[in-house]
């Protein structure tokens, strides 16, 4: 008899989702606060002299003004008003966004989330050393203009990590915006079937510039300057040299994604070209990345969300590789092990939410992860192709009054390249 890999998770997922759909259909109406736009005709022109905004504080009114396609007074099409509502929602500062033109005034009604969010993540691994934990905090509106200031420290990839960042929001249609980050990354390296291992230390920073996001356009461009110093410690066997990385990144972005706590929709795709050089050993460090997130709202509180990513780097040094594991990739794979020349993976989640009270939801999730990857060995040469696949179920307790914050519990069964279970905790969505 063939082994039933799904077992209890399959039956649990079926029961969870059926129950959620039935109960959610009966009760969501009383609590849900979706983005609302009152009967706006897309092709109609609306004369707008001013804004009347409720629930914006502590965010500054200028934040909404900067999202407008033009300075007021102006004439906006219905399509532009719908796009304004999407951009306000995508700031992720509000769990209710209602936009309605009344006469020559555009009325905007909001429910503001808490500005400060904790950062906490805990993921179990095959061993205690392979587990991950992260603590920190982010202020999502540090200047009243939806700029995020964050700090976090973590243990992951068998090493300590630290990051400090300042990100302006990317939805201004008439000006460039910036993102700035400083970080230290520690990472333990090991390889299947080899005694060679080492600990990599990186200290570096990034400066990013994002082009204006004009109305009527879905494409935009981002330019980054990247630099870090890389050294090795705890060396065993033949190890790569130390050096300094200098490089740039060009990102080409197509954005038609609408963020929502419960039911996101649309899609966003990014292509990244990352040329660079590792000064000292004089090694090339190039990378090509592509990633897409897509979501469909299936019902009032039901969504299908898909994230797909692929990357390729040049061979020669495993310190320059794409990393795949449970933290990012396939839930159940060991972390800090697969340093890849080429990789591609996809995560698929079916989400169903039940209202627990005002601005509180319980969300059930059934998911599957799949990947194909070509690891490097300790010399930086390509090994053999591997494939990963896992399935599982999860629960989230979701307070919509907080920004990007929830309680997440996932249980997954890894089927390939070997079997195993993983229980993963966190305070944000996996994708």
C-alpha positions as CSV (number, residue, x, y, z in Angstrom):
1,X,0.0,0.0,0.0
2,X,1.3,3.4,-0.9
3,X,2.2,5.6,2.0
4,X,-0.2,8.5,2.6
5,X,2.2,11.5,3.0
6,X,-0.6,14.0,3.7
7,X,-2.2,12.1,6.6
8,X,-3.7,14.2,9.3
9,X,-2.7,17.6,7.8
10,X,-4.9,16.9,4.8
11,X,-8.0,16.1,6.9
12,X,-7.3,19.0,9.3
13,X,-7.0,21.4,6.4
14,X,-10.2,20.2,4.8
15,X,-12.1,20.5,8.1
16,X,-10.6,23.8,8.9
17,X,-11.4,25.4,5.6
18,X,-14.9,24.0,5.3
19,X,-15.7,25.3,8.8
20,X,-14.1,28.6,8.1
21,X,-16.1,29.2,4.9
22,X,-19.4,28.3,6.4
23,X,-19.0,30.4,9.6
24,X,-17.1,33.2,7.8
25,X,-19.9,33.6,5.3
26,X,-22.4,34.1,8.1
27,X,-20.4,36.4,10.3
28,X,-17.8,38.4,8.3
29,X,-20.3,41.1,7.3
30,X,-20.5,42.4,10.9
31,X,-16.7,42.9,11.3
32,X,-14.9,43.2,8.0
33,X,-13.7,46.7,6.9
34,X,-12.4,46.4,3.4
35,X,-11.2,49.2,1.1
36,X,-14.4,50.9,-0.1
37,X,-14.9,53.3,-2.9
38,X,-18.5,54.6,-3.3
39,X,-19.9,53.9,-6.8
40,X,-17.2,55.7,-8.7
41,X,-17.4,55.7,-12.5
42,X,-13.9,54.9,-13.8
43,X,-14.2,57.1,-16.9
44,X,-15.9,60.0,-15.3
45,X,-14.1,63.2,-14.5
46,X,-14.4,64.5,-10.9
47,X,-13.5,68.1,-10.0
48,X,-11.7,68.0,-6.7
49,X,-10.9,71.2,-4.8
50,X,-9.9,69.7,-1.4
51,X,-9.7,66.7,0.9
52,X,-11.7,65.9,4.0
53,X,-9.8,63.1,5.9
54,X,-11.0,61.3,9.0
55,X,-8.8,59.0,11.1
56,X,-5.5,60.1,9.6
57,X,-3.7,61.1,12.9
58,X,-0.9,60.8,13.7
59,X,0.0,60.6,10.0
60,X,0.4,64.1,8.5
61,X,-2.1,65.3,5.8
62,X,0.9,65.9,3.5
63,X,1.3,62.1,3.2
64,X,-2.0,61.8,1.4
65,X,-1.3,65.0,-0.6
66,X,1.9,63.4,-1.9
67,X,-0.1,60.4,-3.1
68,X,-2.3,62.6,-5.4
69,X,-1.5,62.5,-9.1
70,X,-1.5,66.4,-9.2
71,X,-1.7,69.3,-6.7
72,X,-5.2,70.4,-5.8
73,X,-7.4,71.9,-7.1
74,X,-7.6,69.4,-10.0
75,X,-9.8,67.1,-12.0
76,X,-9.4,63.4,-11.2
77,X,-10.8,60.5,-13.2
78,X,-12.6,57.7,-11.5
79,X,-9.6,55.5,-12.3
80,X,-7.3,57.9,-10.5
81,X,-9.5,57.9,-7.4
82,X,-9.4,54.1,-7.3
83,X,-5.6,54.2,-7.7
84,X,-5.4,56.7,-4.8
85,X,-7.4,54.4,-2.6
86,X,-5.1,51.5,-3.5
87,X,-2.0,53.5,-2.7
88,X,-3.3,54.6,0.7
89,X,-4.2,51.0,1.5
90,X,-0.7,49.8,0.4
91,X,0.9,52.1,3.0
92,X,-0.3,49.4,5.4
93,X,-1.0,52.0,8.1
94,X,-4.8,51.6,7.9
95,X,-7.1,48.6,8.1
96,X,-10.1,50.6,6.7
97,X,-9.8,52.9,3.7
98,X,-13.0,54.5,2.3
99,X,-12.9,57.1,-0.5
100,X,-15.9,59.0,-1.7
101,X,-16.2,62.2,-3.8
102,X,-18.9,64.5,-2.5
103,X,-19.4,67.6,-4.5
104,X,-15.9,69.0,-5.1
105,X,-14.5,67.4,-2.0
106,X,-12.9,64.0,-1.8
107,X,-13.8,62.4,1.5
108,X,-11.4,59.8,2.9
109,X,-12.3,57.8,6.0
110,X,-9.6,55.7,7.7
111,X,-8.9,53.5,10.7
112,X,-5.3,53.9,11.8
113,X,-3.2,51.0,13.0
114,X,-0.7,51.2,15.8
115,X,2.4,52.9,14.5
116,X,5.0,50.7,16.4
117,X,5.1,47.0,15.7
118,X,7.2,44.4,17.4
119,X,9.4,42.1,15.4
120,X,9.6,38.5,16.6
121,X,10.2,35.3,14.8
122,X,10.9,31.8,15.9
123,X,11.4,28.8,13.6
124,X,12.5,25.4,14.7
125,X,15.0,23.4,12.6
126,X,16.5,20.0,12.4
127,X,18.7,20.8,15.3
128,X,18.8,23.7,17.8
129,X,21.6,25.3,15.9
130,X,19.5,25.4,12.8
131,X,16.6,27.2,14.5
132,X,16.0,30.9,14.0
133,X,14.9,33.6,16.4
134,X,14.5,37.4,15.7
135,X,13.6,40.3,18.0
136,X,13.2,43.9,17.1
137,X,10.8,46.7,16.5
138,X,9.7,49.0,13.6
139,X,8.1,52.4,13.7
140,X,5.9,52.5,10.6
141,X,5.4,56.2,10.6
142,X,8.4,57.8,12.2
143,X,8.1,61.2,10.5
144,X,4.4,61.3,9.9
145,X,5.0,60.5,6.2
146,X,4.8,56.7,6.4
147,X,8.6,56.4,6.7
148,X,9.7,53.2,8.5
149,X,12.5,53.1,11.0
150,X,13.4,49.6,12.2
151,X,16.0,47.7,14.1
152,X,16.3,43.9,14.7
153,X,18.7,41.4,16.0
154,X,18.6,37.7,15.2
155,X,20.2,34.3,15.4
156,X,19.9,32.6,12.0
157,X,22.1,30.7,9.5
158,X,24.0,29.6,12.7
159,X,25.1,33.1,13.4
160,X,24.2,36.5,15.0
161,X,22.8,39.2,12.8
162,X,21.9,42.9,13.2
163,X,20.1,45.4,11.0
164,X,19.1,49.0,11.1
165,X,17.0,50.6,8.4
166,X,15.1,53.7,7.3
167,X,12.6,53.2,4.4
168,X,10.5,55.9,2.8
169,X,7.3,54.5,1.3
170,X,7.4,53.8,-2.5
171,X,4.1,55.2,-3.7
172,X,4.8,58.9,-4.4
173,X,3.9,59.7,-8.0
174,X,5.9,62.9,-8.3
175,X,9.3,62.4,-6.6
176,X,12.1,59.9,-6.0
177,X,12.2,58.1,-2.6
178,X,15.0,56.5,-0.7
179,X,15.9,53.4,1.4
180,X,18.9,53.1,3.7
181,X,20.2,50.1,5.6
182,X,23.2,49.1,7.7
183,X,23.7,45.5,8.7
184,X,26.0,42.8,10.2
185,X,25.4,39.2,9.0
186,X,27.0,36.1,10.6
187,X,26.5,32.8,8.8
188,X,27.8,29.3,9.4
189,X,28.8,27.2,6.4
190,X,28.7,23.4,6.1
191,X,28.4,21.0,3.2
192,X,26.9,17.6,2.8
193,X,29.5,14.8,2.8
194,X,32.5,17.2,3.5
195,X,34.5,18.1,6.6
196,X,35.1,21.7,5.4
197,X,33.2,24.4,7.3
198,X,33.7,28.1,8.3
199,X,31.9,31.1,9.7
200,X,31.3,34.1,7.4
201,X,31.1,37.7,8.8
202,X,29.7,40.5,6.7
203,X,29.4,44.2,7.7
204,X,27.8,46.4,5.1
205,X,25.2,48.8,3.9
206,X,22.8,49.6,1.0
207,X,21.5,52.9,-0.4
208,X,18.4,52.6,-2.7
209,X,16.6,55.2,-4.9
210,X,13.1,54.5,-6.3
211,X,11.7,56.3,-9.2
212,X,8.4,58.2,-9.0
213,X,5.4,55.9,-9.4
214,X,3.3,57.9,-11.8
215,X,-0.4,57.3,-12.2
216,X,-1.4,55.3,-15.2
217,X,1.9,53.4,-15.1
218,X,2.6,50.1,-13.5
219,X,6.4,50.0,-14.2
220,X,9.0,51.6,-12.1
221,X,12.8,51.5,-11.6
222,X,15.0,51.2,-8.5
223,X,18.7,51.7,-8.2
224,X,20.9,50.4,-5.3
225,X,24.5,50.9,-4.3
226,X,25.8,47.9,-2.3
227,X,29.0,47.4,-0.3
228,X,30.2,45.0,2.4
229,X,33.3,43.7,4.1
230,X,33.5,39.9,4.2
231,X,35.8,38.0,6.5
232,X,35.9,34.3,7.7
233,X,36.4,32.8,11.1
234,X,36.3,29.3,12.6
235,X,38.0,27.9,9.5
236,X,38.3,24.2,8.8
237,X,39.7,22.9,5.6
238,X,40.0,24.7,2.3
239,X,38.2,28.0,2.6
240,X,37.6,31.1,0.4
241,X,39.5,34.3,0.8
242,X,38.4,37.5,2.6
243,X,37.6,40.6,0.7
244,X,35.3,43.6,0.0
245,X,32.2,43.6,-2.2
246,X,31.2,46.6,-4.3
247,X,28.2,46.4,-6.6
248,X,25.0,47.9,-7.8
249,X,21.5,46.6,-8.3
250,X,18.9,47.6,-10.9
251,X,15.4,46.6,-10.1
252,X,12.6,46.6,-12.7
253,X,9.2,46.5,-11.0
254,X,5.7,45.9,-12.3
255,X,3.2,46.7,-9.5
256,X,-0.5,46.0,-9.6
257,X,-0.7,44.5,-6.1
258,X,-3.2,45.7,-3.5
259,X,-2.3,44.9,0.1
260,X,-4.9,43.8,2.5
261,X,-4.7,42.1,5.9
262,X,-7.2,39.3,4.9
263,X,-7.7,39.4,1.1
264,X,-4.8,40.8,-0.9
265,X,-5.3,40.9,-4.7
266,X,-3.4,41.6,-7.9
267,X,0.3,40.9,-8.5
268,X,3.8,42.4,-8.3
269,X,6.8,41.3,-10.2
270,X,10.5,42.3,-9.8
271,X,13.5,41.6,-11.9
272,X,16.9,42.3,-10.3
273,X,20.3,42.6,-12.1
274,X,23.1,42.6,-9.6
275,X,26.6,43.1,-11.1
276,X,29.5,43.3,-8.7
277,X,33.1,42.6,-7.9
278,X,34.8,41.0,-4.8
279,X,37.8,43.3,-4.3
280,X,41.0,41.6,-3.0
281,X,40.6,38.2,-4.7
282,X,39.3,40.1,-7.7
283,X,36.4,37.8,-8.2
284,X,33.2,38.5,-10.1
285,X,30.0,38.4,-8.0
286,X,27.0,38.7,-10.3
287,X,23.4,37.7,-9.6
288,X,20.1,37.6,-11.4
289,X,16.9,37.4,-9.4
290,X,13.2,37.4,-10.3
291,X,10.2,37.2,-7.9
292,X,6.5,37.6,-8.1
293,X,3.7,37.7,-5.5
294,X,0.1,37.2,-6.8
295,X,-3.2,37.0,-4.9
296,X,-6.8,36.5,-5.7
297,X,-9.8,37.3,-3.5
298,X,-12.0,34.3,-3.7
299,X,-14.6,35.4,-1.1
300,X,-15.2,38.2,1.4
301,X,-12.5,36.7,3.8
302,X,-10.9,34.0,1.5
303,X,-7.8,34.5,-0.6
304,X,-5.3,32.4,-2.6
305,X,-1.8,33.8,-2.4
306,X,1.3,32.7,-4.4
307,X,4.9,33.7,-4.1
308,X,7.5,32.6,-6.6
309,X,11.2,33.4,-6.8
310,X,14.2,32.4,-8.8
311,X,17.9,33.3,-8.8
312,X,21.2,32.4,-10.3
313,X,24.8,33.4,-9.3
314,X,28.2,32.8,-10.9
315,X,30.2,29.8,-9.7
316,X,33.5,29.9,-7.9
317,X,32.8,30.9,-4.3
318,X,30.1,29.5,-2.1
319,X,30.1,32.7,0.0
320,X,28.3,34.1,-3.0
321,X,25.3,31.9,-3.4
322,X,21.5,31.7,-3.2
323,X,20.3,30.3,0.1
324,X,17.3,28.0,0.4
325,X,15.8,26.6,3.6
326,X,12.7,26.7,5.9
327,X,13.0,30.4,6.6
328,X,12.7,31.2,2.9
329,X,11.8,28.5,0.4
330,X,10.4,25.1,1.5
331,X,9.2,24.7,5.0
332,X,10.9,21.7,6.4
333,X,14.3,22.0,4.6
334,X,17.3,22.5,6.8
335,X,18.6,26.0,6.9
336,X,22.2,27.2,6.3
337,X,22.9,24.1,4.2
338,X,21.9,24.6,0.6
339,X,24.1,27.3,-0.9
340,X,23.0,27.3,-4.5
341,X,24.2,28.2,-8.0
342,X,20.7,28.2,-9.3
343,X,17.4,27.9,-7.4
344,X,13.7,28.4,-7.9
345,X,10.8,28.0,-5.5
346,X,7.1,28.7,-5.0
347,X,4.8,29.0,-2.0
348,X,1.1,28.6,-2.4
349,X,-1.3,29.4,0.5
350,X,-5.1,29.2,0.7
351,X,-6.3,31.5,3.5
352,X,-9.7,31.7,5.2
353,X,-10.4,34.1,8.0
354,X,-13.0,34.1,10.7
355,X,-13.9,37.2,12.7
356,X,-13.2,37.0,16.5
357,X,-14.3,40.5,17.3
358,X,-13.7,44.1,16.1
359,X,-10.4,44.2,14.3
360,X,-9.5,40.6,15.3
361,X,-9.5,37.5,13.1
362,X,-8.6,33.8,13.2
363,X,-7.1,32.7,9.8
364,X,-6.7,29.1,8.7
365,X,-4.1,28.3,6.0
366,X,-3.4,25.3,3.9
367,X,-0.2,25.5,2.0
368,X,2.4,23.8,-0.2
369,X,6.0,24.7,-1.1
370,X,8.0,23.4,-4.0
371,X,11.6,24.1,-5.2
372,X,14.3,23.0,-7.5
373,X,17.9,23.9,-6.8
374,X,21.5,23.2,-7.8
375,X,23.8,23.4,-4.7
376,X,27.5,24.4,-4.7
377,X,30.2,22.4,-2.9
378,X,32.9,23.9,-0.7
379,X,35.1,24.8,-3.8
380,X,32.2,26.7,-5.4
381,X,31.5,24.1,-8.1
382,X,28.1,22.9,-9.0
383,X,26.9,19.6,-7.4
384,X,23.7,17.8,-8.4
385,X,20.1,19.0,-8.8
386,X,17.8,18.5,-5.9
387,X,14.0,19.0,-5.5
388,X,12.0,20.0,-2.4
389,X,8.3,19.7,-1.6
390,X,6.3,20.2,1.5
391,X,2.7,20.5,2.5
392,X,1.0,21.7,5.7
393,X,-1.6,23.7,7.5
394,X,-1.4,26.7,9.8
395,X,-3.3,29.2,12.0
396,X,-2.9,32.9,12.4
397,X,-4.4,35.2,15.1
398,X,-4.6,38.5,13.2
399,X,-5.2,41.9,14.9
400,X,-5.8,44.3,12.0
401,X,-5.1,47.2,14.3
402,X,-1.3,46.4,14.1
403,X,0.9,46.7,11.1
404,X,2.3,43.5,9.6
405,X,1.9,41.8,12.9
406,X,0.1,38.5,13.8
407,X,0.7,35.2,15.6
408,X,1.6,32.5,13.1
409,X,1.8,28.7,13.7
410,X,2.6,26.4,10.8
411,X,3.0,22.6,10.8
412,X,4.5,21.2,7.6
413,X,5.5,17.8,6.3
414,X,8.6,17.6,4.1
415,X,8.2,15.0,1.4
416,X,11.3,15.6,-0.8
417,X,14.3,15.4,-0.8
418,X,13.7,13.5,2.4
419,X,10.9,13.2,5.0
420,X,10.5,15.2,8.1
421,X,8.2,17.5,10.2
422,X,8.6,21.2,11.0
423,X,6.6,23.4,13.5
424,X,7.2,27.1,12.8
425,X,6.2,30.1,14.8
426,X,6.3,33.8,13.8
427,X,4.5,37.1,14.0
428,X,4.1,37.8,10.3
429,X,2.9,36.0,7.3
430,X,5.2,33.5,5.6
431,X,4.6,35.2,2.3
